[in-house]
Amino acid sequence: MVLVVIVAGLGVVTLLVILFAPHIRKYAAGGVCQSSAVLDGKTVLITGANTGIGKETALDMAMRGARVIMACRDVEKGEEAAASIRAACSKAQVEVRELDLADTCSIRAFAQQFLRDVNQLHILINNAGVMMCPYTKTIDGFEMHIGVNHLGHFLLTYLLIGQLKRSAPARIVVLSSLAHNFGWIRFHDLHSQGSYNSGLAYCQSKLANVLFTRELARRLKDTNVTVNSVHPGTVNSDLTRHSTLMTIFFTVFSMFLKTPREGAQTSIYCAVAEELHSISGKHFSDCAPAFVAPQGRSEETARRLWDVSCELLGIEWD
Ligand SMILES: NC(=O)c1ccc[n+]([C@@H]2O[C@H](COP(=O)([O-])OP(=O)(O)OC[C@H]3O[C@@H](n4cnc5c(N)ncnc54)[C@H](OP(=O)(O)O)[C@@H]3O)[C@@H](O)[C@H]2O)c1
């Protein structure tokens, strides 16, 4: 009897999903960037551009005419992605450069070479990220989530900020997440040495992205360089690779998730939409302003995180 009820229930659910599939897909896809902005003569730098949201963002920027620099930790994977972008868009000006955000020497070497070879930078998209890794540390001894998702991009932005200011109007887009709502900054144990939970470590790093965006926007006032953070939606990408449970969940519910192309829309919107030209320090999702958790709005936490980040990276950034 129980088995019959379960089978019948599953049948009804399957039927409903099939019937409503087009509506589910339309809802899951979220907002679309409507801007037809052309980026001829502009330079865009995207971290983690070899796959997922970063790759789709790179394709869109290339189609708009920008010179796109794809900063990837695995150059071979980056070249494969660049080749597929060139195949999709014959006029694409894309190039791959090596950047490992888990290694401050790599970040410094990347920035040094970039500043030597590239005269201008109009759009920086801090896209790369890791989620729910087992406990590991970066080369410099930072916990991997806070190290790659926050500190790596903090250092990269610091090294390139002069170039962005000289190229203004310029924009910075920071990939955060809805997950910032569930995070808090554990100043007493930023690197989770006392206790480690991979989910919370991810949430902490995504909250750090929001706080960094707000504090940087405050410091960039009157420079014509803006910075906004993004929740791309729940996107079926490689991000879940470290968690079997999340991979199963994402596979089973893939119909309810965004494709990477759909997930790239809010990054693209923040990078090019004309109406955002003077908007800074805000958080967006589905190409619209999004809710920021109270802990993401604390100016005191943002300033403290800024100081701690500078100290950890051995830099002075006023
Ligand atoms: N997918 C979602 O549902 C979702 C939701 C909210 C926020 N986000 C955010 O969106 C961003 C993009 O995620 P995605 O879904 O496109 O994930 P993805 O497909 O896994 O792409 C992540 C990218 O980051 C790169 N990366 C990881 N560690 C790096 C390092 N140490 N140095 C340089 N690059 C590194 C990866 O390179 P490899 O390929 O070499 O590993 C890859 O190119 C992330 O910041 C993520 O937190 C995603």
The ligand as an SDF file (V2000), in Angstrom:
LIG
                    3D

 48 52  0  0  0  0  0  0  0  0999 V2000
   27.1090   28.5970   -9.1650 N   0  0  0  0  0  0  0  0  0  0  0  0
   26.3400   29.2010   -8.2630 C   0  0  0  0  0  0  0  0  0  0  0  0
   25.2160   28.7510   -7.9790 O   0  0  0  0  0  0  0  0  0  0  0  0
   26.8200   30.4500   -7.5920 C   0  0  0  0  0  0  0  0  0  0  0  0
   25.9550   31.0580   -6.6560 C   0  0  0  0  0  0  0  0  0  0  0  0
   26.3830   32.2040   -6.0090 C   0  0  0  0  0  0  0  0  0  0  0  0
   27.6310   32.7350   -6.2800 C   0  0  0  0  0  0  0  0  0  0  0  0
   28.4580   32.1240   -7.1880 N   0  0  0  0  0  0  0  0  0  0  0  0
   29.7900   32.7130   -7.4280 C   0  0  0  0  0  0  0  0  0  0  0  0
   30.0120   32.8790   -8.8080 O   0  0  0  0  0  0  0  0  0  0  0  0
   31.4240   32.7870   -9.0860 C   0  0  0  0  0  0  0  0  0  0  0  0
   31.6570   31.8810  -10.2870 C   0  0  0  0  0  0  0  0  0  0  0  0
   31.1940   30.5930   -9.9450 O   0  0  0  0  0  0  0  0  0  0  0  0
   30.7820   29.4600  -11.0000 P   0  0  0  0  0  0  0  0  0  0  0  0
   29.4550   28.9620  -10.5880 O   0  0  0  0  0  0  0  0  0  0  0  0
   31.0060   29.9060  -12.3810 O   0  0  0  0  0  0  0  0  0  0  0  0
   31.8440   28.3350  -10.5750 O   0  0  0  0  0  0  0  0  0  0  0  0
   32.9010   27.4690  -11.4260 P   0  0  0  0  0  0  0  0  0  0  0  0
   32.2580   27.0040  -12.6770 O   0  0  0  0  0  0  0  0  0  0  0  0
   33.4460   26.4640  -10.4790 O   0  0  0  0  0  0  0  0  0  0  0  0
   34.0210   28.5460  -11.7890 O   0  0  0  0  0  0  0  0  0  0  0  0
   34.9030   29.0130  -10.7960 C   0  0  0  0  0  0  0  0  0  0  0  0
   36.1280   29.5640  -11.4620 C   0  0  0  0  0  0  0  0  0  0  0  0
   37.0410   30.0110  -10.4420 O   0  0  0  0  0  0  0  0  0  0  0  0
   38.3160   29.4860  -10.7530 C   0  0  0  0  0  0  0  0  0  0  0  0
   39.1890   29.3690   -9.5980 N   0  0  0  0  0  0  0  0  0  0  0  0
   39.0260   28.6050   -8.4970 C   0  0  0  0  0  0  0  0  0  0  0  0
   40.0890   28.7160   -7.7070 N   0  0  0  0  0  0  0  0  0  0  0  0
   40.9440   29.5840   -8.2980 C   0  0  0  0  0  0  0  0  0  0  0  0
   42.2240   30.0850   -7.9760 C   0  0  0  0  0  0  0  0  0  0  0  0
   42.8840   29.7090   -6.8770 N   0  0  0  0  0  0  0  0  0  0  0  0
   42.8130   30.9690   -8.8170 N   0  0  0  0  0  0  0  0  0  0  0  0
   42.1810   31.3440   -9.9450 C   0  0  0  0  0  0  0  0  0  0  0  0
   40.9930   30.8760  -10.3330 N   0  0  0  0  0  0  0  0  0  0  0  0
   40.3740   30.0050   -9.4990 C   0  0  0  0  0  0  0  0  0  0  0  0
   38.0330   28.1380  -11.3800 C   0  0  0  0  0  0  0  0  0  0  0  0
   39.1770   27.6450  -12.0820 O   0  0  0  0  0  0  0  0  0  0  0  0
   39.3650   26.0470  -12.3500 P   0  0  0  0  0  0  0  0  0  0  0  0
   38.3730   25.6730  -13.4010 O   0  0  0  0  0  0  0  0  0  0  0  0
   40.7840   25.9100  -12.7860 O   0  0  0  0  0  0  0  0  0  0  0  0
   39.0800   25.3700  -11.0450 O   0  0  0  0  0  0  0  0  0  0  0  0
   36.8820   28.5180  -12.2940 C   0  0  0  0  0  0  0  0  0  0  0  0
   37.3840   29.1190  -13.4600 O   0  0  0  0  0  0  0  0  0  0  0  0
   32.0760   32.3070   -7.8050 C   0  0  0  0  0  0  0  0  0  0  0  0
   32.6750   33.4000   -7.1530 O   0  0  0  0  0  0  0  0  0  0  0  0
   30.9190   31.7850   -6.9690 C   0  0  0  0  0  0  0  0  0  0  0  0
   31.1410   31.8890   -5.5890 O   0  0  0  0  0  0  0  0  0  0  0  0
   28.0690   30.9970   -7.8530 C   0  0  0  0  0  0  0  0  0  0  0  0
  1  2  1  0
  2  3  2  0
  2  4  1  0
  4  5  1  0
  4 48  2  0
  5  6  2  0
  6  7  1  0
  7  8  2  0
  8  9  1  0
  8 48  1  0
  9 10  1  0
  9 46  1  0
 10 11  1  0
 11 12  1  0
 11 44  1  0
 12 13  1  0
 13 14  1  0
 14 15  2  0
 14 16  1  0
 14 17  1  0
 17 18  1  0
 18 19  2  0
 18 20  1  0
 18 21  1  0
 21 22  1  0
 22 23  1  0
 23 24  1  0
 23 42  1  0
 24 25  1  0
 25 26  1  0
 25 36  1  0
 26 27  1  0
 26 35  1  0
 27 28  2  0
 28 29  1  0
 29 30  1  0
 29 35  2  0
 30 31  1  0
 30 32  2  0
 32 33  1  0
 33 34  2  0
 34 35  1  0
 36 37  1  0
 36 42  1  0
 37 38  1  0
 38 39  2  0
 38 40  1  0
 38 41  1  0
 42 43  1  0
 44 45  1  0
 44 46  1  0
 46 47  1  0
M  CHG  2   8   1  16  -1
M  END
$$$$
